[in-house]
Amino acid sequence: MTPVHFAFSSAFILGLTGLAFHRTHLLSALLCLEGMMLSLFIALSLWAVQLNSTSFCTAPMLLLAFSACEASAGLALLVATARTHGTDHLKSLNLLQC
């Protein structure tokens, strides 16, 4: 495994462990998701460059577009949660109260 592949793999794993273990605030969960998407975008971009094929060059842009949509939906949920519950703590969210 090259150092570049190790760096992106470890960045993805760190984002995943942050998402799994530090679930106190919704904002920290969203930041972990964005870190994971950023590492996937860079890894997919480098993979497309290494293959030297034009058919794979659109995949990183498609992933970036989905990442932007995910970020906007997450921020909209964060604002809605902060307005209705007064906090962004994940423990205050209860799906049975809806």
FIFI-382879 format. One record per atom (N, C-alpha, C): residue in one letter; x, y, z; atom name. Coordinates in pm, whole numbers. Layout:
N
resn | X | Y | Z | name
a | X | Y | Z | CA
...
This chain:
98
resn | X | Y | Z | name
m | 86 | -117 | 0 | N
m | 0 | 0 | 0 | CA
m | 90 | 124 | 0 | C
t | 66 | 212 | -94 | N
t | 147 | 333 | -103 | CA
t | 108 | 431 | 8 | C
p | 194 | 526 | 40 | N
p | 159 | 624 | 144 | CA
p | 35 | 708 | 110 | C
v | 13 | 732 | -18 | N
v | -105 | 809 | -58 | CA
v | -233 | 729 | -31 | C
h | -231 | 601 | -67 | N
h | -348 | 517 | -39 | CA
h | -369 | 501 | 110 | C
f | -261 | 491 | 185 | N
f | -274 | 479 | 330 | CA
f | -333 | 607 | 390 | C
a | -294 | 722 | 337 | N
a | -345 | 849 | 390 | CA
a | -496 | 861 | 366 | C
f | -542 | 826 | 246 | N
f | -685 | 838 | 219 | CA
f | -765 | 731 | 291 | C
s | -709 | 613 | 304 | N
s | -779 | 508 | 380 | CA
s | -790 | 545 | 527 | C
s | -682 | 599 | 582 | N
s | -687 | 638 | 724 | CA
s | -778 | 757 | 745 | C
a | -786 | 850 | 649 | N
a | -879 | 963 | 661 | CA
a | -1023 | 915 | 660 | C
f | -1053 | 818 | 574 | N
f | -1188 | 763 | 570 | CA
f | -1221 | 688 | 698 | C
i | -1126 | 609 | 748 | N
i | -1149 | 533 | 871 | CA
i | -1163 | 626 | 991 | C
l | -1085 | 735 | 995 | N
l | -1099 | 831 | 1105 | CA
l | -1236 | 900 | 1101 | C
g | -1284 | 933 | 983 | N
g | -1418 | 990 | 972 | CA
g | -1526 | 892 | 1014 | C
l | -1507 | 767 | 979 | N
l | -1604 | 664 | 1017 | CA
l | -1605 | 640 | 1168 | C
t | -1487 | 635 | 1229 | N
t | -1484 | 617 | 1375 | CA
t | -1536 | 740 | 1447 | C
g | -1510 | 858 | 1393 | N
g | -1568 | 979 | 1452 | CA
g | -1718 | 978 | 1445 | C
l | -1771 | 930 | 1335 | N
l | -1916 | 920 | 1321 | CA
l | -1974 | 815 | 1414 | C
a | -1901 | 708 | 1436 | N
a | -1952 | 599 | 1519 | CA
a | -1943 | 628 | 1668 | C
f | -1837 | 695 | 1712 | N
f | -1814 | 708 | 1856 | CA
f | -1844 | 845 | 1915 | C
h | -1839 | 950 | 1837 | N
h | -1862 | 1084 | 1890 | CA
h | -1995 | 1138 | 1840 | C
r | -2102 | 1079 | 1889 | N
r | -2236 | 1114 | 1842 | CA
r | -2308 | 1203 | 1943 | C
t | -2245 | 1312 | 1983 | N
t | -2314 | 1400 | 2077 | CA
t | -2388 | 1512 | 2005 | C
h | -2328 | 1570 | 1904 | N
h | -2390 | 1680 | 1830 | CA
h | -2414 | 1639 | 1686 | C
l | -2519 | 1695 | 1629 | N
l | -2549 | 1668 | 1489 | CA
l | -2445 | 1732 | 1398 | C
l | -2391 | 1846 | 1439 | N
l | -2289 | 1913 | 1359 | CA
l | -2161 | 1831 | 1349 | C
s | -2122 | 1764 | 1457 | N
s | -2001 | 1680 | 1451 | CA
s | -2024 | 1558 | 1362 | C
a | -2145 | 1505 | 1361 | N
a | -2175 | 1393 | 1271 | CA
a | -2171 | 1438 | 1125 | C
l | -2222 | 1558 | 1098 | N
l | -2217 | 1610 | 962 | CA
l | -2074 | 1638 | 917 | C
l | -1991 | 1687 | 1007 | N
l | -1850 | 1711 | 973 | CA
l | -1777 | 1581 | 945 | C
c | -1807 | 1476 | 1021 | N
c | -1745 | 1346 | 993 | CA
c | -1789 | 1292 | 857 | C
l | -1916 | 1309 | 824 | N
l | -1963 | 1267 | 692 | CA
l | -1895 | 1345 | 580 | C
e | -1874 | 1474 | 601 | N
e | -1807 | 1555 | 499 | CA
e | -1661 | 1515 | 484 | C
g | -1596 | 1480 | 594 | N
g | -1458 | 1432 | 586 | CA
g | -1448 | 1301 | 510 | C
m | -1544 | 1213 | 532 | N
m | -1547 | 1087 | 458 | CA
m | -1570 | 1110 | 310 | C
m | -1661 | 1201 | 277 | N
m | -1688 | 1229 | 136 | CA
m | -1569 | 1297 | 68 | C
l | -1497 | 1381 | 141 | N
l | -1380 | 1446 | 85 | CA
l | -1269 | 1345 | 56 | C
s | -1248 | 1252 | 147 | N
s | -1147 | 1150 | 122 | CA
s | -1186 | 1059 | 7 | C
l | -1315 | 1028 | -5 | N
l | -1361 | 949 | -120 | CA
l | -1345 | 1025 | -251 | C
f | -1371 | 1156 | -248 | N
f | -1357 | 1236 | -370 | CA
f | -1212 | 1241 | -416 | C
i | -1120 | 1263 | -324 | N
i | -979 | 1271 | -362 | CA
i | -928 | 1135 | -408 | C
a | -969 | 1029 | -341 | N
a | -926 | 895 | -383 | CA
a | -983 | 860 | -520 | C
l | -1108 | 895 | -546 | N
l | -1167 | 866 | -676 | CA
l | -1103 | 951 | -786 | C
s | -1066 | 1074 | -752 | N
s | -997 | 1159 | -850 | CA
s | -860 | 1103 | -885 | C
l | -786 | 1059 | -785 | N
l | -655 | 1002 | -813 | CA
l | -666 | 870 | -889 | C
w | -771 | 795 | -861 | N
w | -791 | 669 | -933 | CA
w | -821 | 696 | -1080 | C
a | -901 | 800 | -1107 | N
a | -932 | 835 | -1246 | CA
a | -808 | 886 | -1319 | C
v | -720 | 957 | -1249 | N
v | -597 | 1006 | -1311 | CA
v | -501 | 890 | -1339 | C
q | -494 | 795 | -1249 | N
q | -403 | 681 | -1267 | CA
q | -446 | 591 | -1382 | C
l | -576 | 582 | -1408 | N
l | -625 | 495 | -1516 | CA
l | -608 | 557 | -1654 | C
n | -591 | 689 | -1660 | N
n | -576 | 761 | -1786 | CA
n | -690 | 733 | -1884 | C
s | -809 | 727 | -1833 | N
s | -926 | 703 | -1916 | CA
s | -1023 | 819 | -1900 | C
t | -1080 | 864 | -2010 | N
t | -1173 | 977 | -2002 | CA
t | -1311 | 935 | -1954 | C
s | -1341 | 807 | -1957 | N
s | -1474 | 764 | -1913 | CA
s | -1489 | 769 | -1761 | C
f | -1379 | 767 | -1687 | N
f | -1387 | 771 | -1540 | CA
f | -1372 | 912 | -1484 | C
c | -1351 | 1011 | -1569 | N
c | -1329 | 1147 | -1521 | CA
c | -1456 | 1214 | -1469 | C
t | -1572 | 1164 | -1507 | N
t | -1696 | 1225 | -1459 | CA
t | -1738 | 1172 | -1322 | C
a | -1683 | 1062 | -1279 | N
a | -1722 | 1003 | -1151 | CA
a | -1689 | 1093 | -1032 | C
p | -1570 | 1157 | -1025 | N
p | -1546 | 1247 | -911 | CA
p | -1640 | 1368 | -909 | C
m | -1675 | 1420 | -1024 | N
m | -1767 | 1534 | -1028 | CA
m | -1908 | 1493 | -985 | C
l | -1948 | 1374 | -1021 | N
l | -2078 | 1323 | -978 | CA
l | -2080 | 1302 | -827 | C
l | -1971 | 1249 | -773 | N
l | -1962 | 1232 | -628 | CA
l | -1961 | 1366 | -557 | C
l | -1894 | 1465 | -614 | N
l | -1891 | 1599 | -555 | CA
l | -2029 | 1663 | -557 | C
a | -2106 | 1640 | -662 | N
a | -2242 | 1694 | -668 | CA
a | -2331 | 1629 | -563 | C
f | -2320 | 1497 | -547 | N
f | -2397 | 1430 | -443 | CA
f | -2354 | 1473 | -304 | C
s | -2226 | 1500 | -287 | N
s | -2176 | 1546 | -158 | CA
s | -2230 | 1684 | -124 | C
a | -2240 | 1771 | -224 | N
a | -2297 | 1904 | -201 | CA
a | -2445 | 1895 | -165 | C
c | -2517 | 1805 | -230 | N
c | -2659 | 1785 | -197 | CA
c | -2675 | 1728 | -56 | C
e | -2587 | 1637 | -19 | N
e | -2590 | 1579 | 116 | CA
e | -2559 | 1685 | 221 | C
a | -2465 | 1772 | 192 | N
a | -2430 | 1877 | 287 | CA
a | -2543 | 1977 | 304 | C
s | -2608 | 2013 | 195 | N
s | -2718 | 2109 | 206 | CA
s | -2837 | 2048 | 280 | C
a | -2865 | 1921 | 255 | N
a | -2975 | 1856 | 327 | CA
a | -2941 | 1842 | 475 | C
g | -2815 | 1813 | 506 | N
g | -2774 | 1803 | 646 | CA
g | -2782 | 1936 | 719 | C
l | -2742 | 2043 | 653 | N
l | -2752 | 2175 | 717 | CA
l | -2896 | 2218 | 734 | C
a | -2981 | 2182 | 639 | N
a | -3124 | 2214 | 653 | CA
a | -3184 | 2138 | 771 | C
l | -3145 | 2011 | 787 | N
l | -3193 | 1935 | 903 | CA
l | -3137 | 1991 | 1034 | C
l | -3014 | 2038 | 1030 | N
l | -2954 | 2098 | 1150 | CA
l | -3029 | 2223 | 1192 | C
v | -3061 | 2309 | 1097 | N
v | -3135 | 2432 | 1128 | CA
v | -3276 | 2399 | 1176 | C
a | -3343 | 2304 | 1111 | N
a | -3478 | 2266 | 1154 | CA
a | -3477 | 2204 | 1294 | C
t | -3377 | 2124 | 1322 | N
t | -3367 | 2063 | 1454 | CA
t | -3337 | 2166 | 1561 | C
a | -3250 | 2259 | 1530 | N
a | -3217 | 2364 | 1627 | CA
a | -3336 | 2453 | 1653 | C
r | -3420 | 2475 | 1554 | N
r | -3538 | 2559 | 1575 | CA
r | -3646 | 2488 | 1655 | C
t | -3667 | 2360 | 1629 | N
t | -3776 | 2289 | 1696 | CA
t | -3735 | 2241 | 1835 | C
h | -3613 | 2190 | 1850 | N
h | -3572 | 2133 | 1977 | CA
h | -3485 | 2227 | 2060 | C
g | -3431 | 2330 | 2000 | N
g | -3349 | 2425 | 2073 | CA
g | -3204 | 2383 | 2088 | C
t | -3167 | 2266 | 2042 | N
t | -3030 | 2217 | 2053 | CA
t | -3003 | 2121 | 1938 | C
d | -2873 | 2093 | 1919 | N
d | -2839 | 1996 | 1815 | CA
d | -2785 | 1867 | 1875 | C
h | -2814 | 1844 | 2001 | N
h | -2773 | 1718 | 2064 | CA
h | -2853 | 1603 | 2004 | C
l | -2785 | 1496 | 1971 | N
l | -2853 | 1382 | 1911 | CA
l | -2936 | 1305 | 2013 | C
k | -2903 | 1319 | 2142 | N
k | -2981 | 1248 | 2243 | CA
k | -3119 | 1310 | 2263 | C
s | -3135 | 1437 | 2225 | N
s | -3266 | 1500 | 2240 | CA
s | -3361 | 1464 | 2128 | C
l | -3309 | 1404 | 2021 | N
l | -3393 | 1366 | 1909 | CA
l | -3457 | 1229 | 1937 | C
n | -3587 | 1223 | 1920 | N
n | -3659 | 1098 | 1943 | CA
n | -3753 | 1079 | 1825 | C
l | -3737 | 971 | 1752 | N
l | -3821 | 946 | 1636 | CA
l | -3964 | 909 | 1673 | C
l | -3985 | 863 | 1795 | N
l | -4119 | 823 | 1837 | CA
l | -4205 | 941 | 1873 | C
q | -4146 | 1060 | 1893 | N
q | -4224 | 1178 | 1930 | CA
q | -4279 | 1251 | 1809 | C
c | -4237 | 1219 | 1690 | N
c | -4284 | 1291 | 1571 | CA
c | -4431 | 1275 | 1560 | C
